Amino acid sequence: MNTFVKLLIAGVIMHSAPVLGSGHPELNAFPLAEDGFERFVIVLPHKARGEEHAFRVEIIAGKEMLTDGVNIVRLGNAMEKQTLDGWGYSYYVVRDSTGTISTMMASPEGAPLVKTFVTATPLHVRYNSRLPIVVYAPTGYEVRYRIWHANEMFEKAITK
């Protein structure tokens, strides 16, 4: 491979690395995570401005834990919406909890533990493909999400 081609490839990689690393042009406005936290970024697929109103995003923070597979286990965390000073952009912070909340049903004797994604209370936010959704969560947590879509048909309520 000649030198010109090598330099051309190196130049393309150097100029595209910041774009590929950020994932969204507006992400630079958000600070990096503080000690003990990780920054999670959700970049939503683009939708036309008029159709975004029919979508919502469910943000779910949690972590993999061993459970008995019988009881419902939840984390006691709260996800707080905050505003980025000077920008007006929203971001979310998952505050660490002191433990888990669980039902107390007896599991079968000798039943093996099961690896489960244990979650805090999920948060629903409006769909906005023009900005990334940024979530700061304690180290060791994961952030997952689901996109909800409203039915095009409206149901009519009755009066009684």
Backbone as ProteinMPNN parsed JSONL, in Angstrom:
{"seq_chain_A": "MNTFVKLLIAGVIMHSAPVLGSGHPELNAFPLAEDGFERFVIVLPHKARGEEHAFRVEIIAGKEMLTDGVNIVRLGNAMEKQTLDGWGYSYYVVRDSTGTISTMMASPEGAPLVKTFVTATPLHVRYNSRLPIVVYAPTGYEVRYRIWHANEMFEKAITK", "coords_chain_A": {"N_chain_A": [[0.851, -1.165, 0.0], [0.611, 2.171, -0.891], [2.181, 5.222, 0.327], [0.547, 7.506, 0.233], [-2.107, 6.49, 0.304], [-2.074, 5.264, 2.815], [-1.729, 7.534, 4.467], [-4.096, 8.888, 3.845], [-6.064, 7.114, 4.827], [-5.377, 7.152, 7.55], [-5.9, 9.848, 8.143], [-8.694, 9.992, 7.725], [-9.581, 8.258, 9.758], [-8.627, 9.625, 12.052], [-10.108, 12.019, 11.938], [-12.715, 11.12, 12.072], [-12.93, 9.759, 14.458], [-13.637, 11.312, 16.878], [-16.328, 11.84, 16.299], [-17.446, 9.259, 16.006], [-16.936, 8.285, 18.556], [-18.456, 9.91, 20.237], [-21.152, 9.557, 19.543], [-23.371, 11.199, 19.405], [-23.955, 14.534, 18.416], [-24.689, 16.453, 20.381], [-23.829, 15.384, 22.752], [-21.458, 16.27, 23.853], [-22.055, 18.372, 25.55], [-22.743, 17.298, 27.962], [-21.43, 16.435, 31.142], [-18.645, 14.264, 32.045], [-18.893, 11.186, 33.92], [-19.023, 11.27, 37.502], [-16.788, 10.166, 40.175], [-17.416, 6.823, 41.094], [-19.677, 6.597, 39.614], [-21.203, 5.829, 36.417], [-21.561, 6.918, 33.042], [-24.286, 6.592, 30.992], [-25.529, 6.399, 27.697], [-28.208, 6.945, 25.559], [-29.025, 6.83, 22.295], [-31.504, 7.697, 20.234], [-33.343, 6.331, 17.435], [-33.885, 8.332, 14.537], [-36.891, 10.127, 14.104], [-39.623, 11.566, 12.361], [-40.561, 14.904, 13.133], [-43.314, 15.279, 13.661], [-44.231, 12.743, 14.344], [-43.062, 11.859, 16.698], [-44.498, 12.339, 19.014], [-46.105, 10.146, 19.53], [-44.576, 8.264, 20.757], [-42.779, 6.878, 23.566], [-40.088, 6.583, 25.909], [-38.892, 4.087, 27.959], [-36.882, 4.032, 30.687], [-34.703, 1.901, 32.298], [-33.02, 1.108, 35.139], [-30.674, -1.016, 36.673], [-29.236, -4.059, 38.063], [-27.424, -7.104, 37.566], [-28.196, -9.829, 39.589], [-28.009, -12.518, 41.956], [-30.83, -14.382, 42.586], [-33.577, -16.068, 44.268], [-35.376, -16.928, 42.393], [-38.054, -17.181, 42.848], [-39.214, -15.17, 44.459], [-40.203, -11.735, 44.024], [-37.941, -9.319, 43.328], [-36.745, -6.088, 43.908], [-34.907, -3.056, 43.377], [-34.257, -0.346, 45.593], [-33.862, 2.133, 44.468], [-34.083, 5.54, 43.263], [-34.781, 7.386, 40.354], [-33.695, 10.405, 39.323], [-34.7, 13.35, 37.654], [-32.731, 15.837, 36.203], [-31.508, 19.118, 35.346], [-29.311, 20.327, 32.902], [-27.15, 22.821, 33.593], [-27.118, 25.96, 31.998], [-27.717, 24.91, 29.53], [-30.2, 23.691, 29.506], [-30.902, 21.114, 28.93], [-32.198, 17.885, 29.748], [-31.159, 15.374, 32.076], [-30.571, 12.24, 33.745], [-30.245, 10.868, 37.011], [-29.321, 8.073, 38.804], [-29.768, 7.277, 42.018], [-27.889, 5.596, 44.452], [-29.02, 2.791, 46.305], [-29.681, 1.431, 49.584], [-30.232, -1.22, 49.639], [-32.204, -4.112, 48.731], [-35.653, -4.73, 47.888], [-38.054, -7.137, 48.608], [-40.441, -9.754, 47.96], [-41.643, -12.229, 50.261], [-41.848, -15.044, 49.888], [-41.578, -18.562, 50.431], [-38.996, -20.416, 48.997], [-38.522, -23.435, 47.047], [-36.924, -26.097, 48.775], [-33.452, -26.401, 48.483], [-33.378, -25.278, 45.968], [-31.729, -23.867, 43.15], [-29.867, -20.775, 42.91], [-30.755, -18.024, 40.805], [-29.612, -16.077, 38.104], [-30.596, -12.818, 37.76], [-31.935, -9.87, 36.262], [-32.239, -7.29, 38.241], [-34.274, -4.591, 38.994], [-34.674, -1.038, 39.496], [-37.367, 1.298, 40.078], [-38.799, 1.922, 36.983], [-38.513, 4.653, 34.598], [-40.482, 6.756, 32.61], [-40.034, 8.649, 29.725], [-40.397, 11.358, 27.381], [-40.15, 10.858, 23.836], [-37.391, 11.895, 22.033], [-35.575, 12.4, 19.399], [-33.646, 14.204, 18.751], [-31.924, 14.793, 20.802], [-29.547, 13.179, 22.96], [-30.34, 10.67, 25.417], [-29.223, 10.862, 28.598], [-27.9, 9.098, 31.267], [-26.796, 8.866, 34.542], [-25.428, 6.455, 36.509], [-24.786, 4.397, 39.421], [-21.588, 2.768, 39.656], [-21.385, -0.496, 38.387], [-24.01, -0.844, 37.835], [-26.482, -1.334, 35.245], [-27.99, 0.226, 32.422], [-30.934, -0.017, 30.772], [-33.326, 0.123, 28.071], [-36.64, 0.64, 26.706], [-38.702, 1.185, 23.887], [-41.793, 2.641, 23.62], [-44.845, 2.582, 21.852], [-47.665, 4.367, 20.925], [-51.005, 3.398, 20.199], [-52.653, 4.086, 17.129], [-55.334, 4.474, 17.137], [-57.878, 6.076, 18.977], [-59.601, 5.5, 21.967], [-62.915, 5.955, 23.038], [-64.118, 7.44, 25.921], [-66.843, 6.728, 28.093], [-69.701, 8.397, 29.488], [-71.144, 8.301, 32.678]], "CA_chain_A": [[0.0, 0.0, 0.0], [1.505, 3.324, -0.975], [2.166, 6.153, 1.455], [-0.608, 8.395, 0.106], [-3.297, 5.769, 0.754], [-1.942, 5.11, 4.268], [-2.001, 8.836, 5.077], [-5.51, 9.171, 3.638], [-6.809, 6.289, 5.776], [-5.089, 7.672, 8.892], [-6.622, 11.114, 8.273], [-10.12, 9.71, 7.875], [-9.77, 7.685, 11.093], [-8.419, 10.66, 13.066], [-11.189, 13.004, 11.911], [-14.007, 10.509, 12.392], [-12.921, 9.173, 15.8], [-14.461, 12.025, 17.845], [-17.735, 11.683, 15.953], [-17.835, 7.903, 16.329], [-16.863, 8.098, 19.994], [-19.486, 10.638, 20.958], [-22.446, 8.958, 19.269], [-24.375, 12.24, 19.177], [-23.257, 15.826, 18.494], [-25.021, 17.199, 21.599], [-23.307, 14.683, 23.932], [-20.342, 17.029, 24.416], [-22.555, 19.292, 26.568], [-22.923, 16.57, 29.221], [-20.139, 16.126, 31.781], [-18.304, 12.865, 32.274], [-19.422, 10.696, 35.202], [-18.226, 11.478, 38.718], [-16.279, 8.93, 40.761], [-18.455, 5.943, 41.613], [-20.793, 6.577, 38.671], [-20.92, 5.65, 34.999], [-22.488, 7.661, 32.184], [-24.92, 5.782, 29.956], [-26.091, 7.258, 26.668], [-29.168, 6.327, 24.644], [-29.244, 7.627, 21.084], [-32.716, 7.148, 19.642], [-33.467, 6.447, 15.977], [-34.565, 9.56, 14.11], [-38.288, 10.083, 13.683], [-40.106, 12.877, 11.929], [-40.989, 15.709, 14.276], [-44.735, 15.089, 13.916], [-44.595, 11.411, 14.832], [-42.432, 11.552, 17.979], [-45.469, 12.438, 20.108], [-46.736, 8.843, 19.751], [-43.583, 7.363, 21.337], [-42.194, 7.142, 24.873], [-38.931, 5.745, 26.208], [-38.851, 3.599, 29.331], [-35.495, 3.864, 31.125], [-34.679, 0.919, 33.377], [-31.699, 0.953, 35.748], [-30.64, -2.182, 37.539], [-28.003, -4.829, 38.012], [-27.559, -8.555, 37.619], [-28.04, -10.342, 40.945], [-28.489, -13.878, 42.171], [-32.071, -14.416, 43.361], [-34.09, -17.429, 44.419], [-36.225, -17.25, 41.256], [-39.449, -17.264, 43.277], [-39.639, -13.868, 44.96], [-40.013, -10.546, 43.2], [-36.91, -8.512, 43.965], [-36.591, -4.757, 43.318], [-33.962, -2.141, 44.012], [-34.934, 0.797, 46.194], [-33.341, 3.376, 43.893], [-34.921, 6.53, 42.608], [-34.131, 8.027, 39.216], [-34.043, 11.819, 39.401], [-34.492, 14.186, 36.47], [-32.023, 17.071, 36.509], [-31.324, 19.973, 34.173], [-27.93, 20.723, 32.66], [-27.047, 24.276, 33.7], [-26.658, 26.679, 30.825], [-28.189, 24.279, 28.294], [-31.615, 23.344, 29.616], [-31.097, 19.705, 28.591], [-32.467, 17.007, 30.883], [-30.431, 14.123, 32.239], [-31.144, 11.463, 34.84], [-29.266, 10.333, 37.948], [-29.806, 6.968, 39.633], [-29.149, 7.329, 43.336], [-27.651, 4.251, 44.977], [-29.878, 2.449, 47.443], [-29.014, 0.642, 50.616], [-30.519, -2.642, 49.514], [-33.273, -4.568, 47.858], [-36.984, -4.954, 48.42], [-38.426, -8.445, 48.089], [-41.532, -10.504, 48.568], [-41.053, -13.161, 51.229], [-42.365, -16.395, 49.706], [-40.572, -19.606, 50.632], [-38.612, -21.101, 47.761], [-38.338, -24.87, 47.278], [-35.677, -26.448, 49.443], [-32.377, -26.809, 47.588], [-33.501, -24.644, 44.654], [-30.531, -23.083, 42.833], [-30.026, -19.346, 42.688], [-30.92, -17.675, 39.399], [-29.113, -14.744, 37.76], [-31.753, -12.028, 37.362], [-31.742, -8.425, 36.161], [-33.066, -6.67, 39.277], [-34.403, -3.199, 38.566], [-35.318, 0.008, 40.28], [-38.591, 1.731, 39.407], [-38.472, 2.52, 35.684], [-38.95, 6.026, 34.353], [-40.931, 6.98, 31.237], [-39.744, 10.002, 29.25], [-40.861, 11.57, 26.016], [-39.225, 10.492, 22.769], [-36.786, 13.055, 21.386], [-34.413, 11.886, 18.675], [-32.676, 15.273, 18.517], [-30.988, 14.853, 21.923], [-29.321, 11.879, 23.593], [-30.805, 10.489, 26.792], [-28.018, 10.614, 29.388], [-28.216, 8.591, 32.602], [-25.642, 8.602, 35.412], [-25.81, 5.394, 37.448], [-23.648, 3.905, 40.197], [-20.759, 1.742, 39.029], [-21.934, -1.833, 38.578], [-25.38, -0.859, 37.323], [-26.719, -1.279, 33.809], [-29.175, 0.979, 32.034], [-31.59, -0.579, 29.591], [-34.48, 0.938, 27.704], [-37.627, 0.14, 25.751], [-39.451, 2.235, 23.195], [-43.225, 2.37, 23.621], [-45.541, 3.242, 20.749], [-49.103, 4.465, 21.161], [-51.898, 2.959, 19.14], [-53.172, 5.224, 16.358], [-56.761, 4.619, 17.431], [-58.265, 6.572, 20.288], [-60.823, 4.922, 22.524], [-63.771, 7.005, 23.574], [-64.644, 7.177, 27.26], [-68.286, 6.945, 28.202], [-70.123, 9.119, 30.692], [-72.143, 7.566, 33.474]], "C_chain_A": [[0.904, 1.237, 0.0], [1.259, 4.308, 0.168], [0.95, 7.071, 1.415], [-1.874, 7.737, 0.651], [-3.255, 5.589, 2.27], [-2.256, 6.42, 4.985], [-3.476, 9.205, 4.961], [-6.363, 8.391, 4.639], [-6.604, 6.804, 7.193], [-5.846, 8.979, 9.137], [-8.11, 10.913, 8.469], [-10.412, 9.168, 9.271], [-9.635, 8.757, 12.164], [-9.572, 11.65, 13.103], [-12.536, 12.406, 12.285], [-14.051, 9.947, 13.794], [-13.74, 9.963, 16.812], [-15.956, 11.863, 17.569], [-18.216, 10.295, 16.332], [-17.857, 7.684, 17.832], [-17.993, 8.782, 20.738], [-20.86, 10.029, 20.739], [-23.536, 9.972, 18.998], [-23.683, 13.592, 19.327], [-23.527, 16.616, 19.767], [-24.44, 16.565, 22.863], [-22.174, 15.454, 24.599], [-20.783, 17.999, 25.512], [-22.655, 18.624, 27.936], [-21.576, 16.23, 29.836], [-19.903, 14.623, 31.874], [-18.822, 12.473, 33.659], [-18.459, 11.009, 36.34], [-17.705, 10.132, 39.208], [-17.43, 8.127, 41.347], [-19.677, 5.849, 40.718], [-20.285, 6.28, 37.264], [-21.961, 6.43, 34.214], [-22.984, 6.725, 31.089], [-25.622, 6.711, 28.98], [-27.013, 6.433, 25.779], [-29.365, 7.288, 23.485], [-30.406, 6.974, 20.343], [-32.714, 7.276, 18.125], [-34.278, 7.696, 15.618], [-36.001, 9.261, 13.686], [-38.679, 11.497, 13.258], [-40.697, 13.61, 13.126], [-42.462, 15.463, 14.623], [-45.101, 13.729, 14.471], [-43.965, 11.054, 16.173], [-43.412, 11.589, 19.146], [-46.124, 11.099, 20.448], [-45.788, 7.84, 20.413], [-43.167, 7.833, 22.73], [-41.017, 6.193, 25.047], [-39.001, 5.369, 27.682], [-37.393, 3.338, 29.672], [-35.508, 2.953, 32.354], [-33.246, 0.78, 33.875], [-31.743, -0.247, 36.676], [-29.292, -2.858, 37.484], [-28.321, -6.308, 38.107], [-27.284, -9.001, 39.045], [-28.501, -11.792, 40.977], [-29.726, -13.81, 43.069], [-32.552, -15.856, 43.445], [-35.008, -17.846, 43.282], [-37.7, -17.336, 41.595], [-39.971, -15.89, 43.667], [-39.374, -12.765, 43.948], [-39.051, -9.635, 43.953], [-36.779, -7.198, 43.197], [-35.502, -4.009, 44.06], [-34.729, -0.931, 44.526], [-34.493, 2.134, 45.63], [-34.439, 4.296, 43.399], [-34.114, 7.125, 41.465], [-34.62, 9.477, 39.193], [-33.748, 12.528, 38.09], [-33.797, 15.464, 36.916], [-31.816, 17.845, 35.211], [-29.871, 20.419, 34.091], [-27.851, 22.248, 32.623], [-26.484, 24.887, 32.423], [-27.171, 26.109, 29.506], [-29.69, 24.016, 28.336], [-31.919, 21.901, 29.246], [-31.371, 18.906, 29.87], [-31.511, 15.826, 30.88], [-30.957, 13.472, 33.508], [-30.028, 10.874, 35.694], [-29.944, 9.243, 38.774], [-29.05, 7.039, 40.945], [-29.031, 5.912, 43.864], [-28.537, 4.011, 46.188], [-29.091, 1.61, 48.444], [-29.294, -0.844, 50.47], [-31.646, -2.931, 48.553], [-34.574, -4.702, 48.63], [-37.45, -6.266, 47.81], [-39.696, -8.954, 48.733], [-40.887, -11.582, 49.428], [-41.64, -14.577, 51.112], [-41.232, -17.409, 49.884], [-40.261, -20.268, 49.297], [-38.419, -22.586, 48.066], [-36.963, -25.156, 47.876], [-34.655, -26.938, 48.415], [-32.443, -26.194, 46.2], [-32.267, -23.801, 44.376], [-30.859, -21.601, 42.683], [-30.029, -19.065, 41.195], [-30.382, -16.267, 39.177], [-30.272, -13.954, 37.142], [-31.349, -10.565, 37.228], [-32.732, -7.767, 37.107], [-33.079, -5.172, 39.019], [-34.951, -2.296, 39.659], [-36.608, 0.372, 39.545], [-38.226, 2.394, 38.083], [-39.047, 3.928, 35.547], [-39.343, 6.136, 32.885], [-40.682, 8.442, 30.871], [-40.222, 10.137, 27.816], [-39.755, 11.246, 25.014], [-38.702, 11.771, 22.125], [-35.503, 12.586, 20.705], [-33.364, 12.964, 18.4], [-31.642, 15.385, 19.629], [-30.745, 13.445, 22.462], [-29.999, 11.849, 24.968], [-29.571, 10.079, 27.589], [-28.438, 10.232, 30.803], [-26.902, 8.337, 33.337], [-26.103, 7.597, 36.462], [-24.578, 4.931, 38.212], [-22.88, 2.823, 39.437], [-21.317, 0.37, 39.38], [-23.371, -1.961, 38.113], [-25.364, -0.942, 35.806], [-27.919, -0.372, 33.59], [-29.682, 0.366, 30.741], [-32.779, 0.301, 29.267], [-35.385, 0.193, 26.74], [-38.331, 1.334, 25.135], [-40.906, 1.789, 23.122], [-43.87, 3.192, 22.513], [-47.036, 3.219, 21.023], [-49.874, 3.971, 19.941], [-52.435, 4.197, 18.42], [-54.646, 5.491, 16.657], [-56.959, 5.156, 18.835], [-59.529, 5.851, 20.717], [-61.621, 6.049, 23.154], [-64.296, 6.585, 24.941], [-66.135, 7.443, 27.266], [-68.595, 7.699, 29.487], [-71.179, 8.285, 31.393], [-72.607, 8.421, 34.606]], "O_chain_A": [[1.842, 1.332, 0.792], [0.256, 4.226, 0.877], [0.379, 7.381, 2.46], [-2.632, 8.371, 1.386], [-4.276, 5.741, 2.941], [-2.963, 6.425, 5.993], [-4.043, 9.779, 5.891], [-7.284, 8.95, 5.235], [-7.561, 6.886, 7.963], [-6.376, 9.19, 10.228], [-8.726, 11.59, 9.292], [-11.388, 9.576, 9.901], [-10.441, 8.801, 13.093], [-9.978, 12.081, 14.182], [-13.413, 13.122, 12.77], [-15.144, 9.673, 14.291], [-14.494, 9.347, 17.565], [-16.755, 11.762, 18.5], [-19.289, 10.158, 16.921], [-18.719, 6.963, 18.333], [-18.444, 8.283, 21.77], [-21.663, 9.988, 21.672], [-24.553, 9.619, 18.4], [-22.906, 13.784, 20.262], [-22.666, 17.383, 20.197], [-24.545, 17.148, 23.942], [-21.955, 15.301, 25.801], [-19.958, 18.409, 26.329], [-22.652, 19.307, 28.96], [-20.67, 15.783, 29.132], [-20.835, 13.822, 31.793], [-19.15, 13.338, 34.471], [-17.242, 11.012, 36.161], [-18.125, 9.082, 38.721], [-18.309, 8.675, 42.011], [-20.612, 5.107, 41.019], [-19.104, 6.453, 36.959], [-23.1, 6.586, 34.656], [-22.191, 6.14, 30.352], [-26.238, 7.696, 29.386], [-26.642, 5.358, 25.307], [-29.816, 8.419, 23.67], [-30.3, 5.837, 19.882], [-32.146, 8.226, 17.584], [-35.229, 8.058, 16.31], [-36.277, 8.275, 13.002], [-38.126, 12.485, 13.742], [-41.267, 12.99, 14.024], [-42.807, 15.444, 15.805], [-46.189, 13.571, 15.024], [-44.314, 10.019, 16.74], [-43.181, 10.936, 20.164], [-46.647, 10.938, 21.55], [-46.16, 6.683, 20.609], [-43.198, 9.025, 23.033], [-40.954, 5.138, 24.416], [-39.15, 6.233, 28.546], [-36.738, 2.521, 29.026], [-36.229, 3.202, 33.321], [-32.358, 0.382, 33.12], [-32.729, -0.466, 37.38], [-28.328, -2.32, 36.938], [-29.348, -6.71, 38.655], [-26.281, -8.616, 39.646], [-29.281, -12.231, 40.133], [-29.679, -13.255, 44.166], [-32.016, -16.747, 42.786], [-35.39, -19.014, 43.208], [-38.522, -17.545, 40.703], [-41.058, -15.495, 43.246], [-38.455, -12.845, 43.133], [-39.322, -9.232, 45.084], [-36.711, -7.202, 41.968], [-35.214, -4.293, 45.223], [-35.742, -0.543, 43.945], [-34.725, 3.171, 46.252], [-35.57, 3.876, 43.152], [-32.909, 7.343, 41.592], [-35.816, 9.735, 39.061], [-32.69, 12.339, 37.49], [-34.214, 16.101, 37.883], [-31.936, 17.291, 34.118], [-29.279, 20.836, 35.086], [-28.415, 22.887, 31.734], [-25.511, 24.396, 31.85], [-27.065, 26.765, 28.469], [-30.369, 24.108, 27.313], [-33.083, 21.501, 29.248], [-30.838, 19.218, 30.935], [-31.106, 15.338, 29.825], [-31.707, 14.092, 34.262], [-29.0, 10.436, 35.178], [-31.001, 9.46, 39.365], [-27.83, 6.879, 40.976], [-29.963, 5.117, 43.739], [-28.772, 4.913, 46.992], [-27.984, 1.149, 48.167], [-28.642, -1.654, 51.13], [-31.993, -2.123, 47.692], [-34.587, -4.778, 49.859], [-37.262, -6.489, 46.614], [-40.001, -8.641, 49.884], [-39.684, -11.815, 49.318], [-41.898, -15.228, 52.124], [-40.082, -17.145, 49.532], [-41.171, -20.637, 48.554], [-38.178, -22.955, 49.215], [-35.971, -24.524, 47.515], [-34.964, -27.788, 47.579], [-31.644, -26.551, 45.333], [-31.797, -23.089, 45.263], [-31.99, -21.23, 42.369], [-29.39, -19.772, 40.416], [-30.66, -15.363, 39.966], [-30.852, -14.364, 36.137], [-30.517, -10.075, 37.992], [-33.925, -7.695, 36.813], [-32.028, -4.555, 38.846], [-35.598, -2.742, 40.607], [-36.9, -0.197, 38.494], [-37.427, 3.33, 38.062], [-39.945, 4.329, 36.287], [-38.618, 5.662, 32.011], [-41.065, 9.353, 31.605], [-40.425, 9.14, 27.122], [-38.569, 11.354, 25.325], [-39.484, 12.631, 21.718], [-34.475, 12.4, 21.356], [-32.298, 12.659, 17.866], [-30.594, 16.002, 19.436], [-31.646, 12.607, 22.424], [-30.2, 12.89, 25.593], [-28.944, 9.063, 27.289], [-29.216, 10.932, 31.451], [-26.007, 7.672, 32.814], [-27.046, 7.853, 37.21], [-23.456, 5.053, 37.72], [-23.465, 2.058, 38.669], [-21.676, 0.109, 40.528], [-23.893, -3.071, 38.008], [-24.352, -0.654, 35.166], [-28.764, -0.222, 34.473], [-28.954, 0.25, 29.755], [-33.195, 1.125, 30.082], [-34.97, -0.745, 26.058], [-38.529, 2.362, 25.783], [-41.213, 0.704, 22.627], [-43.496, 4.339, 22.268], [-47.604, 2.168, 21.319], [-49.43, 4.118, 18.802], [-52.644, 5.238, 19.043], [-55.139, 6.6, 16.452], [-56.281, 4.734, 19.772], [-60.426, 5.623, 19.906], [-61.058, 6.98, 23.73], [-64.854, 5.498, 25.093], [-66.625, 8.292, 26.521], [-67.834, 7.64, 30.453], [-72.007, 7.642, 30.748], [-73.447, 7.994, 35.398]]}, "name": "protein", "num_of_chains": 1, "seq": "MNTFVKLLIAGVIMHSAPVLGSGHPELNAFPLAEDGFERFVIVLPHKARGEEHAFRVEIIAGKEMLTDGVNIVRLGNAMEKQTLDGWGYSYYVVRDSTGTISTMMASPEGAPLVKTFVTATPLHVRYNSRLPIVVYAPTGYEVRYRIWHANEMFEKAITK"}
